[in-house]
Amino acid sequence: MTTELTVLTLAALLQVVQFFLMSVPANLELGQGKTLGPRDPDRLGKPLIEQVSVRTGRLFRALNNHFEGLILFSIACLVITVSGQSTGLTGTCAWIYLIARVLYVPAYAFGWVPWRSLIWAVGFLATTIMLVAALL
């Protein structure tokens, strides 16, 4: 397996961890009546993310952000691997992406300004470099 696919697998496992980091406090704060129900808007009054504490809301948004970032990173990893273009540069970029995503979780949860945005930008740049490398 290429370095890029290994890191992609680890990034997916990070997403699993993030899900638990968000869902456990959300269930404790909201109760199972809301979290196990059909989440119909007329029943809830407002979205669940608006009913949780500030930190749990941040963990929810960090999870959603990882879903968004993982799409581009997955494309980069697959294109690099399928085209046989795995290099030291693309492998390093993959690890940088993962490290940035790991750091992003506490940065978002604890409201590290402006570090959260800078950490996000590092991961995004690493992904972009991988995509460009695939074209060159």
N, C-alpha and C positions, 0 to 999 in steps of 0.2 A: 504494500500500500504506500502511496506517495505521502510525503510529509503533509501536503495540503489536505489530503483526505483524512489523515489522522487528526489533524487540527480541526477539520470540519466536524468530525465525530465528537471530539472533545467540546467543541462549541455547542453542539446539540445537547450534550450532557449538561453543559452549563445552563442551557435553557430549562432543562428539567429541574435543576437546582433552583433556578430563579422562580419557577412555577411554585415550588414548595415554600420558598421564602415569602412569596406573596400570598399564597392561598391559605396557609396556616393562620396568620394573623387576621386575614379577611374573614375566615370562618369563625374565629373567636370573637371578632368585633361585630359581625352581622348576625350570627346565629345560623343554624342549618335551615331554618324555615325559609330564609331568603336565598342562601347559596345552593340549596338542593332543589329549589322550586324552578318553575319554567321561566322566571325573570320577565314576566309580562310587564310592559311599561306602566299600565294602569294599576297594577298590583304593587309595584315597587315605589312609585312616585317619582323617583329619579334614578339614574344609573348607579349600580353598586359602587363604582369607583368614586362617586361623589358622596357616598355614605360611610366611607372608611376614614381612618385617621390620616393625617398628612403623610406619615412615613409609609403606611401601607399603600396609599395612593401613589406615592413615588415608586414603590416597588412594582406596582401594577404597570405604571407607565414605562419603567425600565424594562420590564418583560416585553411589553408591546414593542418597544424600540428595538429589542434584540430580534424579535420576529422580523421586523423590517430590515435590519442590517444583515441578518442571516441569509436573506434572499440573494442579495448581491454577492455576499461572500461565498455562498454555495455555487452560484454561477461561475465565479472566478475559479474556485477549486475544481469544479468539473471541467471547465474549458481547459485549464492548465493540464489536468490529468489526462483527459481523453486525447488531447492533441500531443501528448508526450513532451510538454514544455516545462516540466518541473525543473527548477534551478535553485541554487542557493538563495537567490534574491526572492523568488516566489515563496519558498519555504520560510524564509525569515519574515516576509510580509504576513504570512499566515499566522506565525507565532505572535507577531506584533498585534494583529487583529485580536487574537484570543486574549492576550494579556490586557489589551485595552478594554475588552468586553468584561473581563473579570473585575478590573478596577472601576468600570463604569457603574457597577451595581452599588457599591458603598458610596461612590461619588454622588449618585442620584439619591439614594436613600437618605443620606445625611446632608444633602443640599450644598455640596462643595461648589461654590461659585468662584471663579469661572472654570474650575478644574473639570467639572462634569462635561462641559462643552469641548474643552481641549482634549480630554480623553476620547470623547466620541470622534473628534476630528482625526485623531491619530489612527483609530481603527478604520475610519472611512478612507483615509489616504492610503493606508496599507492595502485595502481592498481595490482601490482605484489603480494603484501601481500594478497589482496582479493582473487586472483586466487589460491594462495597456501592454504589459509584458507579453500577454497572450497574443496580441496583435503584431508584435514586433518580431 
